[in-house]
């Protein structure tokens, strides 16, 4: 159990866990509020600003498939401050955060904008393995988004092509054949993906066991 001090200063705080990460230093998100908002505890509106910052950090961590913890490592502190500032004060990114919080689907443009924002935020982090991992992840997300759009465009063009067939029977038959090809020709690919998912699930469970966490 973590005991919060009566007055939280903007300094690293040690906490204990029953695993190998014991004595790692993290920042409580609440201690970063002055750097993010410019408000101090003596300012009117500080309490509301702190709650908003905590909501943003928790939401974005969960969106990134990370634990929605309200602690930030020293390595990722500067990137988190940049990202939170952007989501609070920048008009064109605030609606994206609201959609994420409401579990609404993002448009292609919004997804690309968010990936670029994450990538920019990571650049503020301190050099190290954590930064390299995040950069690889954001780059992979960017490539995944590009490939997804290319695939959707190919399928859309194919459907539009079939739609130009004059006779209805021929049009239906062409589309039926297209569907059957997708089902049969992609079967090996689906099996490969399922194998990858199984392997990842096993690795994640092993990692959680080693760190004392729980598998999700």
C-alpha positions, 0 to 999 in steps of 0.5 A: 500500500502506498502512503501519500504524503500530505503535501506532494512535491515534484520529486521521485518517490520510492515505492515497494512492490513484491517483485524485482522492481522494488525501489524503482523510482517513479513520479506520482502524476499529481506531483507533475500538475504544476509543470503541466498546467502552470498551477500550484496547490495555492491556485484556485482550480488546482484540484480540478486540474489535478483530477483532469491530468490524472484522468488523461494519464490513466485514459491514455495509458489504458488506450495504449494497452498499459496499466492505467497507473498514476505513476510515471517513470523518470525516463518517460516523465518529459514525454508524458508532460508534453502529451498531457499538455497537448491533450489539455491545451491543443484544440485539435487533439482535445476532441480525440481524447474525448472520443477515446474516453467515450470509447468512440471509434477514431477516424483514419485521420484522427488515428494518424494524428494520435500516432504522430502525437505519441511519436513526438512525445516519445522524443522528449523522453530520456535516452534508454531502453524504454525510449527505444521500445516506445519508438519502435512501438509508435513506428510499428503503429504508424506502419500498421495504420498505413498497411491497414489503409492500403488493404482497405483501399485494395478491397474497396477498389475490388468491390467497386470493380465488381459493382461495374458489372452490368448483369446482376447475376454476374455481379453476384457471382463475381462477389461470391467468388471474391468472398470464397477466395478470401476465405480459402486463400487466407486460411494459412494466414489466419492460422499463422496469426492465431499461432502468434497470438497463442505464443504472445499469450504464453509469453505475457503470462510468463512475464507476469508470473516473473514480475509478480503481476497478474495476467489479463 
